């Protein structure tokens, strides 16, 4: 059966850590794909905000 895990962090290093912790629980043949995305926006005060996200597709 295929499943997905979604991760969303404000900092790229936090995303990296969360993904690595998740991958420790999988065997190599369970991993199907990883999709990565970055988006940026400005808050009302003009501060730039980032969103680093990843979707991991894996087999159980």
N, C-alpha and C positions, 0 to 999 in steps of 0.2 A: 504494500500500500504506500502511496506517495503522501507526504505531508510537507507543510511549510512552517518555517519559523521566521518571524519578522523582528528585526532589531532597529531601534531608532535612538540616536544619541545626539547631543549637542556638540560633542567633540570627537574627532576622528580616532583619537587614542582610546577613548571609552568604547567606541564601536568595535575597534580592533580587539580589545580585551574581551568584550562580551561574545564576539564571534569565536574567538579562540577557545574560550571556556566551553561554549556549546559544541564545537568541533571535537573536543577531547572525548565527548560522550559517543561519538559516531565512529564507525569503522570506515575505511577509505571507500569500500564498495557501497556504503549507504549514501554517500554524498552524490547528488545528481548535478546541482548547479548552484551558483551564488550570483545574485543580481545586486548591484551596488548603485546608489544614487546620492547626489548631493544637491541640496537646494538652499537658496539664500533669499532672505527677505529683510526688510527694514521695519523696526517697530515704530510706534508713533513719535518717539524721541529721536529717530534717525539712526539708532544703533543697528548695525548689521547683525542678523541672526543666521546661523547655519543649522542645517539638519542633515546629518549623515545617516543613511539608512541602508539596510541590506535585507534581502529575502533569501533564505536558504531552502532549497528544495532537496528533500532527502527521502530515502526509503526506510520503512520500519521492518 
